[in-house]
């Protein structure tokens, strides 16, 4: 004689249905997120390893972000130095033209224009901060607004108000680069020459107007040699800026390769196998349907079926 226990059958069928629904929800989550879990708890013993890998990723990404900011600053810095270099080159050309033509009619006008160009390069900003002011990024590093103000200053050093702290950036573990320059490093030499020319023009040797005298030729010849030296100094700093930019880009390239490797390691532990996840989802849906069908059939089971 068969024993019929409706409650036990219902309980077993409901448990099977709930298990199938749980498996379906888990599979659905893996399919939608493409991850094996959405938090560290779901990864169990691998959570510590994942925490370490995530920390390394964040650290390296921080270095990459810093390097990108440094490269952007160096690019603007190179542009500013190029403006200073062009100003020095233009000044040298103007002096050379005076010596070759024996005429200095437009020399002081050109001198003022080149002073403004050089001053513009020295006071250039990057993201709202003065490039060559050191730590005093909100203060213009040059106080003289014109050649006359430069000549009226007690000395060239007094027109530069930048501090002595240069910009430094940590671009890698144990690697800090000093990437900044100061305005007085770039402009003091050429400002000294321009100030001497202005004072000579306003003093006993001037003015520079019309045909130049022998004393003026001798003076300008000496300034031409000084301008060559000043131009070389600016070009050397531009070359150093380019070298630093290349070094930072090389470091960034290495960091990106390392970050890609870490991404792969994390992905191996966190990314779901989509083929398996989809298969699990389909199987769990079949299981849900089967469990639901069993429950439906149990509703039709009656003791009368056994008494007939």
ChimeraX commands (.cxc) that place a marker at each C-alpha (Angstrom):
marker #1 position 0.00,0.00,0.00 radius 0.5
marker #1 position 1.39,3.40,-1.08 radius 0.5
marker #1 position 1.54,6.12,1.55 radius 0.5
marker #1 position 0.57,9.60,0.37 radius 0.5
marker #1 position 2.11,12.64,2.21 radius 0.5
marker #1 position 0.93,15.80,0.46 radius 0.5
marker #1 position 2.68,18.20,2.84 radius 0.5
marker #1 position 6.08,16.53,2.40 radius 0.5
marker #1 position 5.74,16.52,-1.35 radius 0.5
marker #1 position 4.80,20.19,-1.40 radius 0.5
marker #1 position 7.72,21.08,0.88 radius 0.5
marker #1 position 10.21,19.21,-1.29 radius 0.5
marker #1 position 8.88,20.79,-4.49 radius 0.5
marker #1 position 8.93,24.29,-2.98 radius 0.5
marker #1 position 12.51,23.84,-1.79 radius 0.5
marker #1 position 13.54,22.75,-5.28 radius 0.5
marker #1 position 11.78,25.80,-6.76 radius 0.5
marker #1 position 13.49,28.18,-4.35 radius 0.5
marker #1 position 16.91,26.66,-5.07 radius 0.5
marker #1 position 16.31,26.99,-8.79 radius 0.5
marker #1 position 15.24,30.63,-8.37 radius 0.5
marker #1 position 18.39,31.35,-6.33 radius 0.5
marker #1 position 20.58,29.78,-9.01 radius 0.5
marker #1 position 18.74,31.75,-11.68 radius 0.5
marker #1 position 19.23,35.04,-9.79 radius 0.5
marker #1 position 22.94,34.29,-9.37 radius 0.5
marker #1 position 23.34,33.42,-13.04 radius 0.5
marker #1 position 21.34,36.47,-14.11 radius 0.5
marker #1 position 23.60,38.71,-12.00 radius 0.5
marker #1 position 26.71,37.21,-13.58 radius 0.5
marker #1 position 25.26,37.72,-17.05 radius 0.5
marker #1 position 24.22,41.34,-16.42 radius 0.5
marker #1 position 27.38,42.44,-14.55 radius 0.5
marker #1 position 29.82,40.09,-16.33 radius 0.5
marker #1 position 31.42,39.60,-12.91 radius 0.5
marker #1 position 31.53,36.60,-10.60 radius 0.5
marker #1 position 30.47,38.80,-7.67 radius 0.5
marker #1 position 29.65,42.43,-6.94 radius 0.5
marker #1 position 31.59,42.76,-3.67 radius 0.5
marker #1 position 34.65,41.26,-2.01 radius 0.5
marker #1 position 32.52,38.97,0.15 radius 0.5
marker #1 position 31.44,37.14,-2.95 radius 0.5
marker #1 position 35.04,36.28,-3.87 radius 0.5
marker #1 position 35.78,34.48,-0.62 radius 0.5
marker #1 position 39.43,33.60,-0.12 radius 0.5
marker #1 position 40.49,35.64,-3.14 radius 0.5
marker #1 position 39.28,38.88,-1.57 radius 0.5
marker #1 position 42.67,39.65,0.03 radius 0.5
marker #1 position 44.48,39.13,-3.27 radius 0.5
marker #1 position 41.96,41.32,-5.06 radius 0.5
marker #1 position 42.35,44.05,-2.45 radius 0.5
marker #1 position 46.10,44.08,-2.99 radius 0.5
marker #1 position 45.71,44.15,-6.77 radius 0.5
marker #1 position 43.15,46.96,-6.60 radius 0.5
marker #1 position 45.50,48.96,-4.37 radius 0.5
marker #1 position 48.33,48.53,-6.86 radius 0.5
marker #1 position 46.02,49.60,-9.68 radius 0.5
marker #1 position 45.00,52.78,-7.84 radius 0.5
marker #1 position 48.61,53.64,-7.03 radius 0.5
marker #1 position 49.80,53.18,-10.62 radius 0.5
marker #1 position 46.81,55.08,-12.00 radius 0.5
marker #1 position 47.74,57.93,-9.66 radius 0.5
marker #1 position 51.25,57.99,-11.11 radius 0.5
marker #1 position 49.81,58.00,-14.65 radius 0.5
marker #1 position 47.51,60.92,-13.81 radius 0.5
marker #1 position 50.43,62.82,-12.28 radius 0.5
marker #1 position 52.61,62.12,-15.32 radius 0.5
marker #1 position 49.88,63.35,-17.66 radius 0.5
marker #1 position 49.65,66.58,-15.66 radius 0.5
marker #1 position 53.43,66.96,-15.71 radius 0.5
marker #1 position 53.58,66.47,-19.49 radius 0.5
marker #1 position 50.85,69.08,-19.97 radius 0.5
marker #1 position 52.76,71.52,-17.77 radius 0.5
marker #1 position 56.04,70.82,-19.58 radius 0.5
marker #1 position 54.32,71.45,-22.91 radius 0.5
marker #1 position 53.13,74.86,-21.74 radius 0.5
marker #1 position 56.54,75.49,-20.20 radius 0.5
marker #1 position 58.22,74.73,-23.52 radius 0.5
marker #1 position 55.84,77.16,-25.24 radius 0.5
marker #1 position 56.75,79.89,-22.74 radius 0.5
marker #1 position 60.48,79.21,-23.15 radius 0.5
marker #1 position 60.08,79.31,-26.92 radius 0.5
marker #1 position 58.56,82.78,-26.59 radius 0.5
marker #1 position 61.49,83.90,-24.45 radius 0.5
marker #1 position 63.94,82.36,-26.93 radius 0.5
marker #1 position 62.24,84.06,-29.86 radius 0.5
marker #1 position 62.41,87.37,-28.00 radius 0.5
marker #1 position 66.14,86.97,-27.40 radius 0.5
marker #1 position 66.69,85.94,-31.03 radius 0.5
marker #1 position 64.67,88.93,-32.22 radius 0.5
marker #1 position 66.70,91.24,-30.01 radius 0.5
marker #1 position 69.94,89.81,-31.39 radius 0.5
marker #1 position 68.68,90.31,-34.94 radius 0.5
marker #1 position 67.75,93.92,-34.19 radius 0.5
marker #1 position 71.21,94.64,-32.77 radius 0.5
marker #1 position 72.84,92.84,-35.70 radius 0.5
marker #1 position 70.82,94.92,-38.17 radius 0.5
marker #1 position 72.00,98.13,-36.49 radius 0.5
marker #1 position 75.62,97.05,-36.81 radius 0.5
marker #1 position 75.19,96.01,-40.44 radius 0.5
marker #1 position 73.29,99.13,-41.56 radius 0.5
marker #1 position 74.90,101.70,-39.22 radius 0.5
marker #1 position 71.37,102.91,-38.48 radius 0.5
marker #1 position 69.67,102.64,-35.06 radius 0.5
marker #1 position 66.49,104.57,-35.79 radius 0.5
marker #1 position 64.10,101.76,-34.77 radius 0.5
marker #1 position 66.31,99.95,-32.27 radius 0.5
marker #1 position 64.65,101.13,-29.07 radius 0.5
marker #1 position 61.17,100.54,-30.47 radius 0.5
marker #1 position 62.14,96.97,-31.36 radius 0.5
marker #1 position 63.81,96.58,-27.98 radius 0.5
marker #1 position 60.54,97.45,-26.22 radius 0.5
marker #1 position 58.63,94.95,-28.34 radius 0.5
marker #1 position 61.10,92.16,-27.59 radius 0.5
marker #1 position 61.01,93.05,-23.89 radius 0.5
marker #1 position 57.23,92.60,-23.87 radius 0.5
marker #1 position 57.55,89.25,-25.68 radius 0.5
marker #1 position 60.12,87.97,-23.20 radius 0.5
marker #1 position 58.12,89.27,-20.27 radius 0.5
marker #1 position 55.03,87.54,-21.68 radius 0.5
marker #1 position 56.90,84.24,-21.76 radius 0.5
marker #1 position 58.18,84.67,-18.21 radius 0.5
marker #1 position 54.69,85.47,-16.87 radius 0.5
marker #1 position 52.83,82.75,-18.80 radius 0.5
marker #1 position 50.24,80.76,-16.86 radius 0.5
marker #1 position 49.26,77.10,-16.82 radius 0.5
marker #1 position 45.80,76.30,-15.42 radius 0.5
marker #1 position 45.68,79.74,-13.83 radius 0.5
marker #1 position 49.09,79.50,-12.11 radius 0.5
marker #1 position 52.26,81.33,-13.13 radius 0.5
marker #1 position 54.76,78.83,-14.50 radius 0.5
marker #1 position 57.97,80.44,-13.35 radius 0.5
marker #1 position 56.97,81.92,-9.98 radius 0.5
marker #1 position 58.07,78.90,-7.94 radius 0.5
marker #1 position 55.66,78.21,-5.10 radius 0.5
marker #1 position 54.14,81.71,-5.38 radius 0.5
marker #1 position 51.97,80.68,-8.30 radius 0.5
marker #1 position 49.51,83.55,-7.87 radius 0.5
marker #1 position 52.15,86.30,-8.05 radius 0.5
marker #1 position 53.58,87.49,-11.39 radius 0.5
marker #1 position 57.32,86.76,-11.28 radius 0.5
marker #1 position 58.26,89.99,-13.11 radius 0.5
marker #1 position 57.30,93.39,-11.70 radius 0.5
marker #1 position 58.63,95.60,-14.52 radius 0.5
marker #1 position 55.93,96.31,-17.10 radius 0.5
marker #1 position 58.14,98.25,-19.52 radius 0.5
marker #1 position 61.75,98.75,-20.49 radius 0.5
marker #1 position 61.70,102.12,-18.72 radius 0.5
marker #1 position 60.65,100.44,-15.45 radius 0.5
marker #1 position 63.40,97.87,-15.89 radius 0.5
marker #1 position 65.98,100.61,-16.32 radius 0.5
marker #1 position 64.59,102.54,-13.33 radius 0.5
marker #1 position 64.95,99.53,-11.00 radius 0.5
marker #1 position 67.98,99.45,-8.65 radius 0.5
marker #1 position 69.13,96.26,-10.37 radius 0.5
marker #1 position 67.76,93.41,-12.45 radius 0.5
marker #1 position 67.35,91.10,-9.44 radius 0.5
marker #1 position 64.83,93.50,-7.90 radius 0.5
marker #1 position 62.33,93.07,-10.76 radius 0.5
marker #1 position 62.08,89.31,-10.17 radius 0.5
marker #1 position 59.86,88.32,-7.25 radius 0.5
marker #1 position 59.69,84.55,-7.74 radius 0.5
marker #1 position 60.75,82.39,-4.81 radius 0.5
marker #1 position 63.38,79.65,-4.96 radius 0.5
marker #1 position 61.10,76.60,-4.78 radius 0.5
marker #1 position 60.87,74.76,-8.08 radius 0.5
marker #1 position 57.97,72.52,-9.08 radius 0.5
marker #1 position 58.64,68.84,-8.35 radius 0.5
marker #1 position 56.44,65.85,-9.13 radius 0.5
marker #1 position 56.48,62.22,-7.93 radius 0.5
marker #1 position 56.06,60.27,-11.16 radius 0.5
marker #1 position 56.98,56.78,-9.89 radius 0.5
marker #1 position 57.90,54.86,-6.77 radius 0.5
marker #1 position 61.02,56.54,-5.42 radius 0.5
marker #1 position 61.24,58.89,-8.44 radius 0.5
marker #1 position 60.60,62.60,-7.93 radius 0.5
marker #1 position 61.42,64.94,-10.80 radius 0.5
marker #1 position 62.13,68.65,-10.50 radius 0.5
marker #1 position 60.40,69.91,-13.62 radius 0.5
marker #1 position 60.04,73.62,-12.93 radius 0.5
marker #1 position 62.23,76.61,-13.72 radius 0.5
marker #1 position 62.30,80.07,-12.18 radius 0.5
marker #1 position 61.80,83.36,-13.97 radius 0.5
marker #1 position 65.11,84.81,-12.85 radius 0.5
marker #1 position 66.92,81.74,-14.20 radius 0.5
marker #1 position 65.43,82.35,-17.63 radius 0.5
marker #1 position 65.26,86.11,-17.87 radius 0.5
marker #1 position 67.88,87.70,-15.64 radius 0.5
marker #1 position 70.68,87.51,-18.22 radius 0.5
marker #1 position 68.74,88.99,-21.12 radius 0.5
marker #1 position 67.08,91.59,-18.88 radius 0.5
marker #1 position 70.53,92.67,-17.76 radius 0.5
marker #1 position 71.52,93.21,-21.39 radius 0.5
marker #1 position 68.33,95.11,-22.21 radius 0.5
marker #1 position 68.72,97.26,-19.13 radius 0.5
marker #1 position 72.31,98.13,-20.09 radius 0.5
marker #1 position 71.18,99.08,-23.62 radius 0.5
marker #1 position 68.39,101.27,-22.22 radius 0.5
marker #1 position 70.75,102.97,-19.77 radius 0.5
marker #1 position 73.34,103.49,-22.53 radius 0.5
marker #1 position 70.62,104.96,-24.74 radius 0.5
marker #1 position 69.49,107.35,-22.01 radius 0.5
marker #1 position 73.04,108.14,-20.86 radius 0.5
marker #1 position 76.14,109.63,-22.34 radius 0.5
marker #1 position 76.44,106.99,-25.06 radius 0.5
marker #1 position 73.02,107.65,-26.62 radius 0.5
marker #1 position 70.56,108.12,-27.90 radius 0.5
marker #1 position 70.23,105.38,-30.47 radius 0.5
marker #1 position 68.76,107.43,-33.32 radius 0.5
marker #1 position 69.94,107.65,-36.87 radius 0.5
marker #1 position 73.53,106.82,-37.73 radius 0.5
marker #1 position 75.40,105.02,-34.97 radius 0.5
marker #1 position 78.70,106.28,-33.56 radius 0.5
marker #1 position 81.84,104.24,-33.11 radius 0.5
marker #1 position 81.23,104.11,-29.36 radius 0.5
marker #1 position 77.73,102.80,-29.99 radius 0.5
marker #1 position 79.08,100.18,-32.42 radius 0.5
marker #1 position 81.61,99.00,-29.87 radius 0.5
marker #1 position 78.94,98.82,-27.18 radius 0.5
marker #1 position 76.42,96.97,-29.37 radius 0.5
marker #1 position 79.09,94.52,-30.56 radius 0.5
marker #1 position 79.75,93.60,-26.95 radius 0.5
marker #1 position 75.99,93.18,-26.33 radius 0.5
marker #1 position 75.73,90.92,-29.37 radius 0.5
marker #1 position 78.17,88.47,-27.80 radius 0.5
marker #1 position 76.24,88.59,-24.53 radius 0.5
marker #1 position 72.98,87.94,-26.37 radius 0.5
marker #1 position 74.51,84.83,-27.97 radius 0.5
marker #1 position 75.32,83.53,-24.49 radius 0.5
marker #1 position 71.84,84.39,-23.18 radius 0.5
marker #1 position 70.20,82.64,-26.14 radius 0.5
marker #1 position 72.30,79.54,-25.52 radius 0.5
marker #1 position 71.22,79.48,-21.88 radius 0.5
marker #1 position 67.51,79.56,-22.80 radius 0.5
marker #1 position 67.95,76.89,-25.47 radius 0.5
marker #1 position 69.70,74.61,-22.98 radius 0.5
marker #1 position 66.75,74.93,-20.60 radius 0.5
marker #1 position 64.34,74.19,-23.45 radius 0.5
marker #1 position 66.37,71.06,-24.27 radius 0.5
marker #1 position 66.21,70.02,-20.63 radius 0.5
marker #1 position 62.44,70.50,-20.65 radius 0.5
marker #1 position 62.13,68.30,-23.74 radius 0.5
marker #1 position 64.33,65.65,-22.16 radius 0.5
marker #1 position 62.18,65.62,-19.02 radius 0.5
marker #1 position 59.02,65.34,-21.11 radius 0.5
marker #1 position 60.46,62.33,-22.94 radius 0.5
marker #1 position 61.47,60.75,-19.64 radius 0.5
marker #1 position 58.02,61.25,-18.15 radius 0.5
marker #1 position 56.37,59.81,-21.27 radius 0.5
marker #1 position 58.65,56.76,-21.05 radius 0.5
marker #1 position 57.72,56.27,-17.39 radius 0.5
marker #1 position 54.03,56.66,-18.26 radius 0.5
marker #1 position 54.33,54.03,-20.99 radius 0.5
marker #1 position 55.85,51.59,-18.50 radius 0.5
marker #1 position 53.12,52.35,-15.97 radius 0.5
marker #1 position 50.38,51.76,-18.54 radius 0.5
marker #1 position 51.91,48.39,-19.46 radius 0.5
marker #1 position 52.02,47.47,-15.77 radius 0.5
marker #1 position 48.43,48.63,-15.29 radius 0.5
marker #1 position 47.30,46.47,-18.22 radius 0.5
marker #1 position 48.97,43.45,-16.61 radius 0.5
marker #1 position 47.22,44.15,-13.33 radius 0.5
marker #1 position 43.91,44.56,-15.14 radius 0.5
marker #1 position 44.38,41.10,-16.65 radius 0.5
marker #1 position 45.17,39.58,-13.27 radius 0.5
marker #1 position 42.08,41.15,-11.73 radius 0.5
marker #1 position 39.94,40.13,-14.69 radius 0.5
marker #1 position 40.96,36.48,-14.31 radius 0.5
marker #1 position 39.60,36.53,-10.79 radius 0.5
marker #1 position 36.55,38.74,-11.22 radius 0.5
marker #1 position 35.25,38.39,-14.78 radius 0.5
marker #1 position 32.55,35.79,-15.26 radius 0.5
marker #1 position 32.76,33.09,-17.91 radius 0.5
marker #1 position 29.81,34.25,-20.00 radius 0.5
marker #1 position 29.29,30.87,-21.68 radius 0.5
marker #1 position 29.03,29.19,-18.29 radius 0.5
marker #1 position 26.85,31.96,-16.87 radius 0.5
marker #1 position 24.39,31.79,-19.78 radius 0.5
marker #1 position 24.27,28.01,-19.59 radius 0.5
marker #1 position 23.61,28.19,-15.82 radius 0.5
marker #1 position 20.86,30.74,-16.43 radius 0.5
marker #1 position 19.15,28.52,-19.01 radius 0.5
marker #1 position 19.44,25.41,-16.82 radius 0.5
marker #1 position 18.07,27.22,-13.81 radius 0.5
marker #1 position 15.11,28.47,-15.85 radius 0.5
marker #1 position 14.40,24.90,-16.93 radius 0.5
marker #1 position 14.64,23.82,-13.29 radius 0.5
marker #1 position 12.18,26.56,-12.27 radius 0.5
marker #1 position 9.72,25.44,-14.91 radius 0.5
marker #1 position 10.08,21.79,-13.85 radius 0.5
marker #1 position 9.57,22.65,-10.17 radius 0.5
marker #1 position 6.58,24.78,-10.97 radius 0.5
marker #1 position 5.09,21.95,-13.03 radius 0.5
marker #1 position 5.56,19.49,-10.15 radius 0.5
marker #1 position 3.80,21.88,-7.78 radius 0.5
marker #1 position 0.98,22.27,-10.29 radius 0.5
marker #1 position 0.63,18.51,-10.54 radius 0.5
marker #1 position 0.60,18.13,-6.75 radius 0.5
marker #1 position -2.46,20.34,-6.63 radius 0.5
marker #1 position -4.29,17.70,-8.64 radius 0.5
marker #1 position -3.19,14.79,-6.44 radius 0.5
marker #1 position -6.05,13.44,-4.27 radius 0.5
marker #1 position -6.43,10.43,-1.98 radius 0.5
marker #1 position -9.50,9.51,-3.99 radius 0.5
marker #1 position -7.20,8.58,-6.88 radius 0.5
marker #1 position -5.83,5.76,-4.73 radius 0.5
marker #1 position -9.24,4.63,-3.43 radius 0.5
marker #1 position -10.78,4.05,-6.81 radius 0.5
marker link #1:1,2 radius 0.2
marker link #1:2,3 radius 0.2
marker link #1:3,4 radius 0.2
marker link #1:4,5 radius 0.2
marker link #1:5,6 radius 0.2
marker link #1:6,7 radius 0.2
marker link #1:7,8 radius 0.2
marker link #1:8,9 radius 0.2
marker link #1:9,10 radius 0.2
marker link #1:10,11 radius 0.2
marker link #1:11,12 radius 0.2
marker link #1:12,13 radius 0.2
marker link #1:13,14 radius 0.2
marker link #1:14,15 radius 0.2
marker link #1:15,16 radius 0.2
marker link #1:16,17 radius 0.2
marker link #1:17,18 radius 0.2
marker link #1:18,19 radius 0.2
marker link #1:19,20 radius 0.2
marker link #1:20,21 radius 0.2
marker link #1:21,22 radius 0.2
marker link #1:22,23 radius 0.2
marker link #1:23,24 radius 0.2
marker link #1:24,25 radius 0.2
marker link #1:25,26 radius 0.2
marker link #1:26,27 radius 0.2
marker link #1:27,28 radius 0.2
marker link #1:28,29 radius 0.2
marker link #1:29,30 radius 0.2
marker link #1:30,31 radius 0.2
marker link #1:31,32 radius 0.2
marker link #1:32,33 radius 0.2
marker link #1:33,34 radius 0.2
marker link #1:34,35 radius 0.2
marker link #1:35,36 radius 0.2
marker link #1:36,37 radius 0.2
marker link #1:37,38 radius 0.2
marker link #1:38,39 radius 0.2
marker link #1:39,40 radius 0.2
marker link #1:40,41 radius 0.2
marker link #1:41,42 radius 0.2
marker link #1:42,43 radius 0.2
marker link #1:43,44 radius 0.2
marker link #1:44,45 radius 0.2
marker link #1:45,46 radius 0.2
marker link #1:46,47 radius 0.2
marker link #1:47,48 radius 0.2
marker link #1:48,49 radius 0.2
marker link #1:49,50 radius 0.2
marker link #1:50,51 radius 0.2
marker link #1:51,52 radius 0.2
marker link #1:52,53 radius 0.2
marker link #1:53,54 radius 0.2
marker link #1:54,55 radius 0.2
marker link #1:55,56 radius 0.2
marker link #1:56,57 radius 0.2
marker link #1:57,58 radius 0.2
marker link #1:58,59 radius 0.2
marker link #1:59,60 radius 0.2
marker link #1:60,61 radius 0.2
marker link #1:61,62 radius 0.2
marker link #1:62,63 radius 0.2
marker link #1:63,64 radius 0.2
marker link #1:64,65 radius 0.2
marker link #1:65,66 radius 0.2
marker link #1:66,67 radius 0.2
marker link #1:67,68 radius 0.2
marker link #1:68,69 radius 0.2
marker link #1:69,70 radius 0.2
marker link #1:70,71 radius 0.2
marker link #1:71,72 radius 0.2
marker link #1:72,73 radius 0.2
marker link #1:73,74 radius 0.2
marker link #1:74,75 radius 0.2
marker link #1:75,76 radius 0.2
marker link #1:76,77 radius 0.2
marker link #1:77,78 radius 0.2
marker link #1:78,79 radius 0.2
marker link #1:79,80 radius 0.2
marker link #1:80,81 radius 0.2
marker link #1:81,82 radius 0.2
marker link #1:82,83 radius 0.2
marker link #1:83,84 radius 0.2
marker link #1:84,85 radius 0.2
marker link #1:85,86 radius 0.2
marker link #1:86,87 radius 0.2
marker link #1:87,88 radius 0.2
marker link #1:88,89 radius 0.2
marker link #1:89,90 radius 0.2
marker link #1:90,91 radius 0.2
marker link #1:91,92 radius 0.2
marker link #1:92,93 radius 0.2
marker link #1:93,94 radius 0.2
marker link #1:94,95 radius 0.2
marker link #1:95,96 radius 0.2
marker link #1:96,97 radius 0.2
marker link #1:97,98 radius 0.2
marker link #1:98,99 radius 0.2
marker link #1:99,100 radius 0.2
marker link #1:100,101 radius 0.2
marker link #1:101,102 radius 0.2
marker link #1:102,103 radius 0.2
marker link #1:103,104 radius 0.2
marker link #1:104,105 radius 0.2
marker link #1:105,106 radius 0.2
marker link #1:106,107 radius 0.2
marker link #1:107,108 radius 0.2
marker link #1:108,109 radius 0.2
marker link #1:109,110 radius 0.2
marker link #1:110,111 radius 0.2
marker link #1:111,112 radius 0.2
marker link #1:112,113 radius 0.2
marker link #1:113,114 radius 0.2
marker link #1:114,115 radius 0.2
marker link #1:115,116 radius 0.2
marker link #1:116,117 radius 0.2
marker link #1:117,118 radius 0.2
marker link #1:118,119 radius 0.2
marker link #1:119,120 radius 0.2
marker link #1:120,121 radius 0.2
marker link #1:121,122 radius 0.2
marker link #1:122,123 radius 0.2
marker link #1:123,124 radius 0.2
marker link #1:124,125 radius 0.2
marker link #1:125,126 radius 0.2
marker link #1:126,127 radius 0.2
marker link #1:127,128 radius 0.2
marker link #1:128,129 radius 0.2
marker link #1:129,130 radius 0.2
marker link #1:130,131 radius 0.2
marker link #1:131,132 radius 0.2
marker link #1:132,133 radius 0.2
marker link #1:133,134 radius 0.2
marker link #1:134,135 radius 0.2
marker link #1:135,136 radius 0.2
marker link #1:136,137 radius 0.2
marker link #1:137,138 radius 0.2
marker link #1:138,139 radius 0.2
marker link #1:139,140 radius 0.2
marker link #1:140,141 radius 0.2
marker link #1:141,142 radius 0.2
marker link #1:142,143 radius 0.2
marker link #1:143,144 radius 0.2
marker link #1:144,145 radius 0.2
marker link #1:145,146 radius 0.2
marker link #1:146,147 radius 0.2
marker link #1:147,148 radius 0.2
marker link #1:148,149 radius 0.2
marker link #1:149,150 radius 0.2
marker link #1:150,151 radius 0.2
marker link #1:151,152 radius 0.2
marker link #1:152,153 radius 0.2
marker link #1:153,154 radius 0.2
marker link #1:154,155 radius 0.2
marker link #1:155,156 radius 0.2
marker link #1:156,157 radius 0.2
marker link #1:157,158 radius 0.2
marker link #1:158,159 radius 0.2
marker link #1:159,160 radius 0.2
marker link #1:160,161 radius 0.2
marker link #1:161,162 radius 0.2
marker link #1:162,163 radius 0.2
marker link #1:163,164 radius 0.2
marker link #1:164,165 radius 0.2
marker link #1:165,166 radius 0.2
marker link #1:166,167 radius 0.2
marker link #1:167,168 radius 0.2
marker link #1:168,169 radius 0.2
marker link #1:169,170 radius 0.2
marker link #1:170,171 radius 0.2
marker link #1:171,172 radius 0.2
marker link #1:172,173 radius 0.2
marker link #1:173,174 radius 0.2
marker link #1:174,175 radius 0.2
marker link #1:175,176 radius 0.2
marker link #1:176,177 radius 0.2
marker link #1:177,178 radius 0.2
marker link #1:178,179 radius 0.2
marker link #1:179,180 radius 0.2
marker link #1:180,181 radius 0.2
marker link #1:181,182 radius 0.2
marker link #1:182,183 radius 0.2
marker link #1:183,184 radius 0.2
marker link #1:184,185 radius 0.2
marker link #1:185,186 radius 0.2
marker link #1:186,187 radius 0.2
marker link #1:187,188 radius 0.2
marker link #1:188,189 radius 0.2
marker link #1:189,190 radius 0.2
marker link #1:190,191 radius 0.2
marker link #1:191,192 radius 0.2
marker link #1:192,193 radius 0.2
marker link #1:193,194 radius 0.2
marker link #1:194,195 radius 0.2
marker link #1:195,196 radius 0.2
marker link #1:196,197 radius 0.2
marker link #1:197,198 radius 0.2
marker link #1:198,199 radius 0.2
marker link #1:199,200 radius 0.2
marker link #1:200,201 radius 0.2
marker link #1:201,202 radius 0.2
marker link #1:202,203 radius 0.2
marker link #1:203,204 radius 0.2
marker link #1:204,205 radius 0.2
marker link #1:205,206 radius 0.2
marker link #1:206,207 radius 0.2
marker link #1:207,208 radius 0.2
marker link #1:208,209 radius 0.2
marker link #1:209,210 radius 0.2
marker link #1:210,211 radius 0.2
marker link #1:211,212 radius 0.2
marker link #1:212,213 radius 0.2
marker link #1:213,214 radius 0.2
marker link #1:214,215 radius 0.2
marker link #1:215,216 radius 0.2
marker link #1:216,217 radius 0.2
marker link #1:217,218 radius 0.2
marker link #1:218,219 radius 0.2
marker link #1:219,220 radius 0.2
marker link #1:220,221 radius 0.2
marker link #1:221,222 radius 0.2
marker link #1:222,223 radius 0.2
marker link #1:223,224 radius 0.2
marker link #1:224,225 radius 0.2
marker link #1:225,226 radius 0.2
marker link #1:226,227 radius 0.2
marker link #1:227,228 radius 0.2
marker link #1:228,229 radius 0.2
marker link #1:229,230 radius 0.2
marker link #1:230,231 radius 0.2
marker link #1:231,232 radius 0.2
marker link #1:232,233 radius 0.2
marker link #1:233,234 radius 0.2
marker link #1:234,235 radius 0.2
marker link #1:235,236 radius 0.2
marker link #1:236,237 radius 0.2
marker link #1:237,238 radius 0.2
marker link #1:238,239 radius 0.2
marker link #1:239,240 radius 0.2
marker link #1:240,241 radius 0.2
marker link #1:241,242 radius 0.2
marker link #1:242,243 radius 0.2
marker link #1:243,244 radius 0.2
marker link #1:244,245 radius 0.2
marker link #1:245,246 radius 0.2
marker link #1:246,247 radius 0.2
marker link #1:247,248 radius 0.2
marker link #1:248,249 radius 0.2
marker link #1:249,250 radius 0.2
marker link #1:250,251 radius 0.2
marker link #1:251,252 radius 0.2
marker link #1:252,253 radius 0.2
marker link #1:253,254 radius 0.2
marker link #1:254,255 radius 0.2
marker link #1:255,256 radius 0.2
marker link #1:256,257 radius 0.2
marker link #1:257,258 radius 0.2
marker link #1:258,259 radius 0.2
marker link #1:259,260 radius 0.2
marker link #1:260,261 radius 0.2
marker link #1:261,262 radius 0.2
marker link #1:262,263 radius 0.2
marker link #1:263,264 radius 0.2
marker link #1:264,265 radius 0.2
marker link #1:265,266 radius 0.2
marker link #1:266,267 radius 0.2
marker link #1:267,268 radius 0.2
marker link #1:268,269 radius 0.2
marker link #1:269,270 radius 0.2
marker link #1:270,271 radius 0.2
marker link #1:271,272 radius 0.2
marker link #1:272,273 radius 0.2
marker link #1:273,274 radius 0.2
marker link #1:274,275 radius 0.2
marker link #1:275,276 radius 0.2
marker link #1:276,277 radius 0.2
marker link #1:277,278 radius 0.2
marker link #1:278,279 radius 0.2
marker link #1:279,280 radius 0.2
marker link #1:280,281 radius 0.2
marker link #1:281,282 radius 0.2
marker link #1:282,283 radius 0.2
marker link #1:283,284 radius 0.2
marker link #1:284,285 radius 0.2
marker link #1:285,286 radius 0.2
marker link #1:286,287 radius 0.2
marker link #1:287,288 radius 0.2
marker link #1:288,289 radius 0.2
marker link #1:289,290 radius 0.2
marker link #1:290,291 radius 0.2
marker link #1:291,292 radius 0.2
marker link #1:292,293 radius 0.2
marker link #1:293,294 radius 0.2
marker link #1:294,295 radius 0.2
marker link #1:295,296 radius 0.2
marker link #1:296,297 radius 0.2
marker link #1:297,298 radius 0.2
marker link #1:298,299 radius 0.2
marker link #1:299,300 radius 0.2
marker link #1:300,301 radius 0.2
marker link #1:301,302 radius 0.2
marker link #1:302,303 radius 0.2
marker link #1:303,304 radius 0.2
marker link #1:304,305 radius 0.2
marker link #1:305,306 radius 0.2
marker link #1:306,307 radius 0.2
marker link #1:307,308 radius 0.2
view
